[in-house]
Amino acid sequence: MNVSSKEQNLLSGAIDKMNEGLDAFIQLYNEAKIQKNNIEFDEDTLKVIEEAIEVHGKETIEKKLNRIVQEILSFSVTGNGDS
């Protein structure tokens, strides 16, 4: 394929930009983490959680759910409820 010097420079620039884009995708891929849900809620529970979030806000509900789960699980871990 015969190309002029100008065309060669344009192709070289395009290849460089493609390589930069590919490097960005590779970096995103390498930094990506797989989200793992430890507990799967049923549809009814999810609906109640979503409604509570709408009323009270996500941060409030997350704090309350975390406290509840910690309290419940502390009984099973220690045997007496002490955490």
C-alpha positions in Angstrom: 0.0 0.0 0.0 1.5 3.3 -1.0 0.9 6.3 1.2 2.2 9.8 1.3 4.3 11.1 4.2 1.2 13.1 5.4 -1.0 10.0 5.2 1.6 8.0 7.1 1.7 10.6 9.9 -2.1 10.6 10.1 -2.2 6.8 10.3 0.6 6.8 12.9 -1.4 9.4 15.0 -4.5 7.4 14.7 -2.7 4.2 15.8 -1.3 6.1 18.8 -4.7 7.2 19.8 -6.1 3.7 19.4 -3.3 2.4 21.6 -4.0 5.0 24.3 -7.7 4.1 24.2 -6.9 0.4 24.5 -4.5 1.2 27.4 -7.4 3.0 29.2 -9.7 0.0 28.7 -7.1 -2.3 30.0 -6.5 -0.1 33.1 -10.3 0.0 33.8 -10.5 -3.8 33.4 -7.5 -4.4 35.7 -9.0 -2.0 38.4 -12.5 -3.5 38.2 -13.7 -5.5 41.1 -16.4 -8.1 41.0 -19.2 -7.2 43.3 -20.2 -10.0 45.4 -23.5 -9.9 47.3 -23.3 -12.0 50.5 -27.0 -12.2 51.0 -29.7 -12.4 48.4 -33.0 -10.8 49.5 -36.3 -12.0 48.2 -38.6 -9.7 46.1 -40.8 -8.7 49.1 -37.9 -7.8 51.2 -36.3 -5.7 48.4 -39.6 -3.9 47.9 -39.7 -3.0 51.6 -36.1 -1.8 51.5 -36.7 0.3 48.5 -39.8 1.9 50.0 -37.9 2.6 53.2 -35.0 4.2 51.2 -37.5 6.5 49.5 -39.0 7.6 52.8 -35.9 7.8 55.0 -32.9 8.0 52.6 -30.3 5.4 51.7 -27.7 6.3 54.3 -30.2 6.0 57.2 -31.5 2.6 56.0 -28.0 1.3 55.4 -27.0 2.2 58.9 -30.1 0.7 60.5 -29.8 -2.5 58.5 -26.1 -2.8 59.3 -26.9 -2.4 63.1 -29.7 -5.0 62.9 -27.6 -7.6 61.1 -24.7 -7.1 63.4 -26.9 -7.5 66.4 -28.6 -10.6 65.1 -25.3 -12.3 64.0 -23.5 -11.4 67.2 -25.7 -13.9 69.0 -24.7 -16.7 66.6 -21.0 -15.9 66.6 -20.5 -15.5 70.4 -23.3 -17.6 71.7 -24.5 -15.0 74.2 -25.0 -11.8 72.2 -21.8 -10.1 73.1 -20.0 -8.7 70.1 
